[in-house]
Amino acid sequence: MSAPARMNLTIELLNQPTALVVKLKGEVGNNEVDFFKSQLMRILGMRPKRVVFDLIELYFIASAGMGAFASFRRSAVGSGAKVFLAAIPAKLEVLIQTAGLNQLYTVCPTVEAALAK
């Protein structure tokens, strides 16, 4: 019998006056993607008008995680929300560009910049 997979992702939700900030810490790999998707669904259920993903402490995201981001954006925008990616680490910029997430989301250099938009 194998040990359960260790999860390397924490998600912190911070209600700010102008947006819900979603702080991702760790990675969205194969072991974390189902948890990540469930948390995105939970956030959609909250019906926020603005969502800022703080990625400064995210160090990896698998293709399934990129797909989850794309699906979240489609659903959120469809219900009238604005969505932002903020503080993208340099090591993830190419992955995010390759997946086209920078075309789907408004990208900001910092969380503060995204909150000010």
C-alpha positions as CSV (number, residue, x, y, z in Angstrom):
1,M,0.0,0.0,0.0
2,S,1.4,3.4,-1.0
3,A,1.4,6.4,1.2
4,P,-1.0,9.2,0.4
5,A,0.5,11.9,-1.9
6,R,1.9,14.9,0.0
7,M,0.3,18.1,-1.0
8,N,2.5,21.2,-1.5
9,L,-0.1,23.9,-1.9
10,T,-1.8,26.3,0.5
11,I,-4.4,28.8,-0.5
12,E,-5.2,31.8,1.6
13,L,-8.2,34.0,0.9
14,L,-8.0,37.6,2.0
15,N,-11.0,39.9,1.7
16,Q,-9.8,43.3,0.7
17,P,-12.2,46.3,0.3
18,T,-11.8,46.2,-3.5
19,A,-11.2,42.5,-4.2
20,L,-10.8,39.0,-3.0
21,V,-7.1,38.2,-2.9
22,V,-6.2,34.6,-3.4
23,K,-2.7,33.9,-2.2
24,L,-1.2,30.7,-3.6
25,K,1.8,29.2,-1.8
26,G,3.8,26.2,-3.1
27,E,2.9,24.3,-6.3
28,V,0.0,23.2,-8.4
29,G,1.3,19.9,-9.5
30,N,-0.5,16.6,-10.2
31,N,-1.0,16.0,-6.5
32,E,-2.5,19.4,-5.9
33,V,-4.6,20.0,-9.0
34,D,-7.9,18.5,-7.7
35,F,-7.6,20.5,-4.5
36,F,-6.8,23.6,-6.5
37,K,-9.9,23.1,-8.8
38,S,-12.1,22.5,-5.7
39,Q,-10.9,25.8,-4.2
40,L,-11.5,27.7,-7.4
41,M,-15.1,26.3,-7.5
42,R,-15.5,27.5,-3.9
43,I,-14.3,30.9,-4.9
44,L,-16.8,31.1,-7.8
45,G,-19.5,30.2,-5.3
46,M,-18.6,33.3,-3.3
47,R,-19.4,35.4,-6.4
48,P,-16.7,38.0,-5.9
49,K,-16.7,41.0,-8.2
50,R,-12.9,41.1,-8.4
51,V,-10.4,38.4,-7.8
52,V,-6.6,38.9,-7.5
53,F,-4.4,35.8,-7.6
54,D,-1.2,36.6,-5.7
55,L,1.4,34.3,-7.2
56,I,4.6,35.6,-5.6
57,E,5.0,32.3,-3.5
58,L,3.9,29.9,-6.3
59,Y,6.9,28.0,-7.6
60,F,5.4,25.6,-10.1
61,I,2.1,25.0,-12.0
62,A,1.4,22.0,-14.1
63,S,-0.6,22.2,-17.4
64,A,-3.7,21.0,-15.6
65,G,-3.4,23.9,-13.2
66,M,-3.1,26.3,-16.1
67,G,-6.3,24.8,-17.5
68,A,-8.0,25.3,-14.2
69,F,-7.0,29.0,-14.3
70,A,-8.4,29.3,-17.8
71,S,-11.7,27.7,-16.8
72,F,-12.0,29.8,-13.7
73,R,-11.5,33.0,-15.7
74,R,-14.2,31.9,-18.2
75,S,-16.7,31.3,-15.4
76,A,-15.8,34.3,-13.3
77,V,-15.9,36.8,-16.3
78,G,-19.2,35.1,-17.4
79,S,-20.7,36.1,-14.0
80,G,-19.4,39.6,-14.3
81,A,-16.2,39.4,-12.3
82,K,-12.8,40.9,-13.1
83,V,-9.8,38.7,-12.6
84,F,-6.1,39.5,-12.2
85,L,-2.8,37.7,-11.9
86,A,-0.3,39.6,-9.7
87,A,3.3,39.2,-8.7
88,I,4.2,36.5,-11.1
89,P,7.6,35.0,-10.2
90,A,10.2,35.3,-13.0
91,K,10.5,31.5,-13.2
92,L,6.7,31.2,-14.0
93,E,6.4,34.0,-16.5
94,V,7.3,31.9,-19.5
95,L,4.9,29.1,-18.5
96,I,2.1,31.6,-18.0
97,Q,2.8,33.2,-21.4
98,T,3.1,29.9,-23.2
99,A,-0.3,28.9,-21.7
100,G,-1.7,32.2,-22.8
101,L,-2.9,33.1,-19.3
102,N,-1.4,36.6,-19.7
103,Q,-3.9,37.1,-22.6
104,L,-6.9,35.9,-20.5
105,Y,-6.1,37.7,-17.2
106,T,-5.1,41.3,-16.5
107,V,-1.5,40.9,-15.3
108,C,-0.1,43.3,-12.6
109,P,3.4,43.5,-11.2
110,T,2.1,43.6,-7.6
111,V,-1.1,42.8,-5.6
112,E,-1.3,46.5,-4.7
113,A,-1.3,47.5,-8.4
114,A,-4.1,45.0,-9.1
115,L,-6.1,46.3,-6.2
116,A,-5.7,49.8,-7.5
117,K,-7.1,49.0,-11.0
